Amino acid sequence: MQRYLSEARQLVRLASPILVAQVAQIAMNFVDTVMAGQVSAVDLAAVSVASSFWLPIILLVQGIIMALTPIVSQLNGARKRDEIRPAVHQGFWLALMVTPIAMVALYFSPLALHFMDVDPVMAAKTAGYLHAILWGLPAFVMFQVLRNFSEGLSHTMPTMVIGFVGLAVNIPANYIFIHGHFGMPKLGGVGCGVATAIVLWAMLLAMIVYVKLSPHFKKINLFAQLARPNGSRMWRLFRLGFPIAMAIFCEVTLFAVVALMLAPFGAETVASHQIALNFSSLVFMLPLSIGVGVTIRVGHSIGEGQPHHARVAARTGLMLGMAVAVCTAALTVLLREQIATIYTDDLQVITLAATLLFFAAIYQVSDSVQVVAAAALRGYKDTQAIFYVTIVAYWGLGLPTGMILGLTDWLVPRMGPQGFWIGFIVGLTSAALMLGARLRYIYGRFATPEACTTLSRAQ
């Protein structure tokens, strides 16, 4: 029990800065929404629509780079610090290869608006936002490389500190470019894109300075002679990261597809769905932050050749995540109507949102288990399984269940949005069970120090 309590303290220490950094990110999104909305409803809508294009693309890239965290943590645990710098440099080279593809995809993504019934003015503002923010994409990708390097060394504080640097830059940059101050053009919602691009470069520069000056990173000497590109090592990094990216992408697109399917039910239904989804996304940050800590601790233990410690880290993360989820679920059930009133004063929307929040409370435990189990598997570098489970659980079980219950009378009278949220429960619970089973299998596969050594060498 003492070992588990000690591990829980380690996880809280690692997860807390990540959670605070995510709060800073939410604050930046909130600032963008409020300041764009002050200009006009069209500008606000343009920023919202642009986010639906921007978010999946950056999450794909971010997912690929996330493979660096278990690699660095295992090397750190194995005391092979001299191998960390070249491993991270391969991450930089891979980022340089992926970034132009992502920029081209982002540049041409507004063409999809021509096939949709979108107001031309809003379409133009959406395209302007995306064409502005894409210049921040290289900075975002390089920042993610440095972030995963830092977190792999069990140093999560820079993520928090620099998150607030981004927020500090975001507010005045929005003010200048949205409203056209200090000689800058008045860009409205497009100015949010310009400001965000500037924020991303500011965060990258701050991270570079932090890594160069912090004594925590001095022995690594990351910015010494750049290692040459190594095709085989970059390919292994890509193979490790791509399933993570696709799993994230599939999850994000699932919720986007459900939102589109609910559109024919009317504005009140869509608004209620969005309220429940937004709140559950906020709550999700708690187990997500714990998951980052679990990846680091499991990877470090594998690098040390301590399979028992890796199991303790994974199990502690699961228990901590479930404990947090039980508390948040109880509060969600008890306060669901009050939560809905924070978003709107429309009684019809509040009533339906409160119902959907009840379903959100039900799946919080499953959601916590699946995200922490997936994080533990990343620590073991077992990322293919995460992707397969995501496809089967979300798209093979969750979405079909939601469609049958929400749109048809095959099993019960058509349930509308409630049917889709039952589908979410089915998908997340299935993912939790399958990932938990996979994790138990991995425990047995890497149960000896020799097996851990073999795994940590597979860079």
VMD Tcl script that draws the C-alpha trace (Angstrom):
set ca {
  {0.00 0.00 0.00}
  {2.87 2.37 0.79}
  {4.28 1.79 -2.69}
  {0.94 2.66 -4.29}
  {0.58 5.80 -2.19}
  {4.09 6.89 -3.14}
  {3.31 6.28 -6.82}
  {0.07 8.26 -6.51}
  {2.04 11.25 -5.17}
  {4.44 10.96 -8.13}
  {1.53 10.89 -10.58}
  {-0.14 13.91 -8.99}
  {3.16 15.80 -9.15}
  {3.52 15.05 -12.85}
  {-0.15 15.52 -13.76}
  {-0.84 18.80 -11.92}
  {1.22 21.06 -14.24}
  {-0.33 19.35 -17.28}
  {-3.81 20.04 -15.93}
  {-2.99 23.70 -15.28}
  {-1.53 24.00 -18.80}
  {-4.78 22.65 -20.22}
  {-6.70 25.24 -18.22}
  {-4.51 27.91 -19.83}
  {-5.34 26.45 -23.26}
  {-9.06 26.60 -22.47}
  {-8.62 30.20 -21.37}
  {-7.01 31.03 -24.73}
  {-9.91 29.43 -26.61}
  {-12.35 31.30 -24.37}
  {-10.59 34.61 -25.08}
  {-10.74 33.93 -28.83}
  {-14.44 33.14 -28.63}
  {-15.35 36.19 -26.56}
  {-13.25 38.69 -28.51}
  {-14.39 37.39 -31.90}
  {-18.00 37.45 -30.69}
  {-17.64 41.10 -29.73}
  {-17.05 41.93 -33.40}
  {-20.01 40.04 -34.89}
  {-21.84 36.73 -34.88}
  {-20.33 35.99 -38.31}
  {-16.80 36.40 -36.97}
  {-17.60 34.16 -34.03}
  {-19.07 31.51 -36.33}
  {-16.03 31.72 -38.63}
  {-13.64 31.09 -35.73}
  {-15.79 28.15 -34.61}
  {-15.96 26.58 -38.08}
  {-12.23 27.12 -38.63}
  {-11.50 25.24 -35.40}
  {-13.27 22.18 -36.82}
  {-10.68 22.14 -39.64}
  {-7.66 23.18 -37.56}
  {-8.15 20.84 -34.61}
  {-8.10 17.45 -36.39}
  {-5.00 18.39 -38.39}
  {-2.95 19.54 -35.39}
  {-4.07 16.54 -33.35}
  {-2.84 14.21 -36.09}
  {0.58 15.87 -36.05}
  {0.65 16.05 -32.25}
  {-0.21 12.36 -31.98}
  {2.75 11.38 -34.15}
  {5.15 13.44 -32.02}
  {3.71 11.99 -28.79}
  {5.73 8.84 -29.48}
  {8.78 10.73 -28.20}
  {7.54 10.69 -24.59}
  {7.83 6.91 -23.98}
  {11.08 6.78 -25.97}
  {12.71 9.51 -23.88}
  {11.28 8.19 -20.59}
  {12.59 4.68 -21.26}
  {16.04 5.99 -22.19}
  {16.02 8.15 -19.09}
  {15.02 5.20 -16.90}
  {17.79 3.11 -18.43}
  {20.31 5.89 -17.66}
  {21.09 6.19 -21.37}
  {21.00 9.97 -21.41}
  {23.58 10.16 -24.19}
  {21.01 8.53 -26.52}
  {18.23 11.00 -25.72}
  {19.60 13.91 -27.78}
  {19.88 11.97 -31.09}
  {16.44 10.42 -30.47}
  {14.89 13.88 -30.03}
  {16.74 15.16 -33.10}
  {15.06 12.44 -35.15}
  {11.80 13.84 -33.79}
  {12.78 17.24 -35.17}
  {13.56 15.74 -38.57}
  {10.27 13.86 -38.63}
  {8.45 17.06 -37.67}
  {10.09 18.88 -40.57}
  {8.82 16.20 -42.93}
  {5.26 16.13 -41.58}
  {4.74 19.90 -41.19}
  {4.63 20.89 -44.91}
  {2.03 18.17 -45.57}
  {-0.10 19.47 -42.70}
  {0.28 23.07 -43.91}
  {-0.88 22.16 -47.42}
  {-3.86 20.26 -45.99}
  {-4.76 23.24 -43.82}
  {-4.37 25.70 -46.68}
  {-6.77 23.83 -48.96}
  {-9.23 22.73 -46.25}
  {-11.52 25.79 -46.77}
  {-12.38 24.40 -50.22}
  {-14.74 22.04 -48.40}
  {-16.91 25.06 -47.57}
  {-17.81 25.42 -51.26}
  {-19.65 22.10 -51.07}
  {-21.62 23.21 -48.01}
  {-24.39 25.74 -47.62}
  {-22.17 28.33 -45.94}
  {-22.62 32.09 -46.09}
  {-19.93 33.51 -48.46}
  {-18.83 36.16 -45.94}
  {-18.40 33.58 -43.20}
  {-16.60 31.25 -45.63}
  {-14.16 34.03 -46.52}
  {-13.46 34.79 -42.86}
  {-13.01 31.09 -42.10}
  {-10.49 30.75 -44.95}
  {-8.69 33.89 -43.78}
  {-8.38 32.51 -40.25}
  {-7.00 29.17 -41.48}
  {-4.55 30.81 -43.90}
  {-3.28 32.98 -41.05}
  {-2.95 30.31 -38.40}
  {-1.18 27.82 -40.67}
  {2.00 29.95 -40.38}
  {2.07 29.02 -36.70}
  {1.95 25.31 -37.48}
  {5.76 24.84 -37.75}
  {6.17 26.45 -34.32}
  {3.42 24.24 -32.87}
  {5.08 21.05 -34.14}
  {8.55 22.01 -32.90}
  {7.07 23.01 -29.55}
  {5.47 19.57 -29.27}
  {8.85 17.92 -29.88}
  {10.40 19.93 -27.04}
  {7.37 19.39 -24.82}
  {7.50 15.61 -25.22}
  {11.25 15.66 -24.65}
  {10.72 17.56 -21.39}
  {7.83 15.38 -20.23}
  {9.78 12.23 -21.08}
  {12.36 13.42 -18.54}
  {9.54 13.67 -15.94}
  {9.70 17.46 -16.13}
  {6.16 18.71 -16.80}
  {6.53 22.18 -15.29}
  {7.59 23.89 -18.57}
  {4.29 22.88 -20.17}
  {2.43 24.76 -17.45}
  {4.67 27.83 -17.38}
  {4.69 28.27 -21.14}
  {0.93 27.71 -21.31}
  {0.56 30.93 -19.35}
  {3.15 32.64 -21.56}
  {0.85 31.81 -24.48}
  {-2.17 33.20 -22.66}
  {-0.27 36.41 -21.80}
  {0.60 36.93 -25.47}
  {-2.81 35.87 -26.77}
  {-4.89 38.61 -25.16}
  {-2.96 41.67 -26.44}
  {-2.33 40.02 -29.83}
  {-6.07 39.42 -30.25}
  {-6.79 43.01 -29.21}
  {-4.34 44.38 -31.78}
  {-5.26 42.27 -34.79}
  {-9.01 41.88 -34.23}
  {-9.64 45.59 -33.70}
  {-6.76 47.04 -35.73}
  {-4.69 48.93 -33.15}
  {-1.11 50.24 -33.37}
  {-1.25 50.57 -37.14}
  {-2.37 46.99 -37.76}
  {-5.35 46.27 -40.06}
  {-8.72 45.55 -38.47}
  {-9.16 41.83 -39.24}
  {-12.03 40.75 -37.01}
  {-12.18 36.98 -36.56}
  {-9.26 36.52 -38.96}
  {-7.19 38.44 -36.41}
  {-7.65 35.52 -33.99}
  {-5.80 33.35 -36.49}
  {-2.96 35.86 -36.77}
  {-2.78 36.18 -32.98}
  {-2.75 32.40 -32.48}
  {0.11 32.02 -34.98}
  {2.09 34.62 -33.04}
  {1.27 32.85 -29.76}
  {2.57 29.55 -31.12}
  {5.90 31.12 -32.11}
  {6.13 32.84 -28.71}
  {5.55 29.52 -26.95}
  {8.22 27.83 -29.06}
  {10.77 30.56 -28.31}
  {9.93 30.41 -24.60}
  {10.37 26.63 -24.64}
  {13.75 26.91 -26.40}
  {14.95 29.41 -23.80}
  {13.66 27.21 -20.97}
  {15.41 24.10 -22.30}
  {18.67 25.99 -22.88}
  {18.79 27.65 -19.46}
  {17.24 25.11 -17.12}
  {19.82 23.02 -15.21}
  {17.42 20.08 -15.49}
  {18.33 19.73 -19.19}
  {21.98 20.80 -19.06}
  {23.46 17.28 -19.20}
  {21.45 16.43 -22.31}
  {22.81 19.47 -24.19}
  {19.94 19.18 -26.66}
  {21.04 22.03 -28.91}
  {24.55 20.73 -29.45}
  {25.56 19.29 -32.82}
  {22.43 18.22 -34.70}
  {22.25 14.50 -35.43}
  {21.84 13.60 -39.08}
  {18.50 12.24 -40.30}
  {18.24 8.51 -39.77}
  {15.57 6.99 -41.98}
  {15.12 3.80 -40.00}
  {14.84 5.59 -36.65}
  {12.42 8.17 -38.05}
  {10.34 5.35 -39.52}
  {10.21 3.57 -36.13}
  {9.20 6.84 -34.49}
  {6.49 7.33 -37.11}
  {5.25 3.75 -36.72}
  {4.99 4.29 -32.98}
  {3.28 7.68 -33.24}
  {0.95 7.23 -36.20}
  {-1.46 4.83 -34.41}
  {-1.67 7.35 -31.55}
  {-2.48 10.09 -34.04}
  {-5.14 8.02 -35.79}
  {-6.74 6.98 -32.50}
  {-7.05 10.63 -31.47}
  {-8.32 11.58 -34.93}
  {-10.98 8.85 -34.89}
  {-12.21 9.95 -31.48}
  {-12.42 13.62 -32.46}
  {-14.19 12.90 -35.76}
  {-16.68 10.61 -34.00}
  {-18.03 13.49 -31.92}
  {-18.05 15.74 -35.00}
  {-20.07 13.17 -36.96}
  {-22.60 12.82 -34.14}
  {-23.02 16.60 -34.02}
  {-23.81 16.61 -37.75}
  {-26.30 13.76 -37.35}
  {-28.11 15.67 -34.62}
  {-28.47 18.83 -36.74}
  {-31.88 17.80 -38.20}
  {-33.31 17.59 -34.67}
  {-33.13 21.38 -34.33}
  {-31.07 24.11 -32.72}
  {-32.17 23.28 -29.16}
  {-31.02 19.67 -29.50}
  {-27.66 20.67 -30.98}
  {-27.15 23.27 -28.26}
  {-27.97 20.74 -25.51}
  {-25.58 18.22 -27.04}
  {-22.85 20.85 -27.24}
  {-23.31 21.84 -23.59}
  {-23.03 18.26 -22.36}
  {-20.08 17.58 -24.65}
  {-18.25 20.75 -23.64}
  {-18.63 20.03 -19.93}
  {-17.60 16.39 -20.26}
  {-14.54 17.56 -22.25}
  {-13.57 19.81 -19.35}
  {-13.92 16.95 -16.86}
  {-11.95 14.69 -19.22}
  {-8.84 16.82 -18.63}
  {-8.44 15.28 -15.17}
  {-7.90 11.65 -16.28}
  {-6.07 12.89 -19.38}
  {-3.52 14.67 -17.18}
  {-3.15 11.56 -15.02}
  {-2.58 9.59 -18.23}
  {0.39 11.76 -19.20}
  {1.97 10.99 -15.85}
  {1.27 7.27 -16.28}
  {3.01 7.20 -19.68}
  {6.08 8.85 -18.15}
  {6.19 6.59 -15.08}
  {5.60 3.36 -17.00}
  {8.20 4.26 -19.61}
  {10.74 5.20 -16.94}
  {10.16 1.93 -15.08}
  {10.55 -0.11 -18.26}
  {13.82 1.70 -18.97}
  {15.02 0.83 -15.46}
  {14.19 -2.83 -16.09}
  {11.57 -2.77 -13.31}
  {8.41 -4.42 -14.72}
  {6.80 -4.55 -11.28}
  {7.19 -0.80 -10.88}
  {5.63 -0.31 -14.32}
  {2.60 -2.36 -13.24}
  {2.33 -0.38 -10.00}
  {2.40 2.88 -11.99}
  {-0.32 1.69 -14.38}
  {-2.54 0.30 -11.63}
  {-2.11 3.40 -9.49}
  {-3.07 5.57 -12.44}
  {-6.18 3.49 -13.07}
  {-7.24 3.62 -9.41}
  {-6.55 7.35 -9.18}
  {-8.42 8.00 -12.42}
  {-11.43 5.97 -11.30}
  {-11.51 7.71 -7.91}
  {-11.50 11.11 -9.60}
  {-14.16 9.95 -12.08}
  {-16.50 8.73 -9.32}
  {-16.28 12.15 -7.66}
  {-16.84 14.13 -10.87}
  {-19.68 11.79 -11.93}
  {-21.46 12.28 -8.61}
  {-21.11 16.06 -8.85}
  {-22.33 15.98 -12.47}
  {-25.48 14.06 -11.48}
  {-26.22 16.28 -8.49}
  {-25.52 19.59 -10.24}
  {-26.48 18.83 -13.84}
  {-29.24 21.43 -14.05}
  {-27.06 24.12 -12.47}
  {-24.26 23.22 -14.90}
  {-26.61 23.63 -17.85}
  {-27.74 27.07 -16.64}
  {-24.12 28.29 -16.81}
  {-24.32 27.92 -20.59}
  {-27.85 29.12 -21.33}
  {-31.12 30.42 -19.86}
  {-33.32 28.58 -22.39}
  {-35.46 26.19 -20.31}
  {-35.89 23.68 -23.11}
  {-32.16 23.51 -23.70}
  {-31.45 23.28 -19.96}
  {-33.87 20.35 -19.54}
  {-32.40 18.32 -22.41}
  {-28.81 19.23 -21.51}
  {-29.40 18.06 -17.93}
  {-30.60 14.70 -19.29}
  {-27.52 14.36 -21.49}
  {-25.26 15.33 -18.58}
  {-26.69 12.35 -16.68}
  {-25.44 10.09 -19.50}
  {-22.11 11.96 -19.42}
  {-21.82 11.15 -15.72}
  {-22.38 7.44 -16.43}
  {-19.50 7.16 -18.87}
  {-16.95 9.18 -16.88}
  {-15.56 6.10 -15.11}
  {-15.22 4.19 -18.41}
  {-13.69 7.24 -20.05}
  {-11.14 7.54 -17.26}
  {-10.22 3.85 -17.46}
  {-9.77 3.88 -21.23}
  {-7.63 7.03 -21.33}
  {-5.33 5.90 -18.48}
  {-5.05 2.35 -19.87}
  {-4.16 3.80 -23.29}
  {-1.55 6.01 -21.62}
  {-0.03 3.01 -19.87}
  {0.13 1.13 -23.18}
  {1.95 4.10 -24.71}
  {4.48 3.78 -21.91}
  {5.01 0.19 -23.07}
  {5.17 1.46 -26.68}
  {2.14 -0.69 -27.52}
  {0.35 1.86 -29.71}
  {-1.09 -0.35 -32.48}
  {-3.55 -1.89 -30.03}
  {-4.85 1.57 -29.05}
  {-5.71 2.35 -32.66}
  {-7.46 -0.99 -33.27}
  {-9.47 -0.70 -30.07}
  {-10.51 2.86 -30.96}
  {-11.79 1.79 -34.37}
  {-13.72 -1.20 -33.03}
  {-15.10 0.43 -29.87}
  {-16.05 3.85 -31.22}
  {-16.85 3.24 -34.89}
  {-17.75 -0.46 -34.76}
  {-19.84 -0.45 -31.58}
  {-20.51 3.05 -30.21}
  {-21.59 4.90 -33.35}
  {-23.79 2.10 -34.77}
  {-25.48 1.75 -31.37}
  {-26.09 5.48 -31.27}
  {-27.48 5.52 -34.80}
  {-29.82 2.57 -34.17}
  {-31.14 4.02 -30.90}
  {-31.12 7.66 -31.96}
  {-32.36 7.51 -35.55}
  {-34.41 4.31 -35.94}
  {-37.29 2.41 -34.32}
  {-35.59 -0.98 -34.70}
  {-35.15 -1.73 -30.99}
  {-37.01 1.07 -29.19}
  {-38.86 4.18 -30.32}
  {-36.41 6.68 -31.77}
  {-34.51 8.27 -28.86}
  {-32.80 11.18 -30.62}
  {-29.75 12.61 -28.83}
  {-30.19 10.31 -25.82}
  {-29.62 7.35 -28.14}
  {-26.31 8.74 -29.32}
  {-25.16 9.32 -25.77}
  {-25.99 5.72 -24.92}
  {-23.81 4.92 -27.92}
  {-20.99 6.93 -26.32}
  {-21.40 4.86 -23.14}
  {-21.23 1.62 -25.15}
  {-18.17 2.78 -27.10}
  {-16.21 4.06 -24.11}
  {-17.07 1.07 -21.93}
  {-16.03 -1.29 -24.71}
  {-12.76 0.62 -25.13}
  {-12.11 0.48 -21.39}
  {-12.67 -3.29 -21.28}
  {-10.53 -4.01 -24.35}
  {-7.68 -1.72 -23.36}
  {-7.76 -3.13 -19.83}
  {-7.52 -6.67 -21.24}
  {-4.65 -5.63 -23.50}
  {-2.85 -4.06 -20.57}
  {-3.12 -7.29 -18.58}
  {-1.63 -9.16 -21.54}
  {1.24 -6.65 -21.73}
  {1.93 -7.12 -18.01}
  {2.65 -10.77 -18.73}
  {4.61 -10.11 -21.90}
  {7.00 -7.71 -20.17}
  {7.19 -9.36 -16.77}
  {10.97 -9.74 -16.61}
  {13.84 -7.24 -16.58}
  {15.23 -8.88 -19.73}
  {11.99 -8.26 -21.63}
  {11.99 -4.64 -20.46}
  {15.57 -4.20 -21.67}
  {14.64 -5.57 -25.09}
  {11.69 -3.18 -25.28}
  {13.67 -0.10 -24.23}
  {16.31 -0.85 -26.88}
  {13.71 -0.88 -29.66}
  {14.04 2.83 -30.44}
}
mol new
graphics top color blue
foreach p $ca { graphics top sphere $p radius 0.5 }
foreach p [lrange $ca 0 end-1] q [lrange $ca 1 end] { graphics top cylinder $p $q radius 0.2 }
display resetview
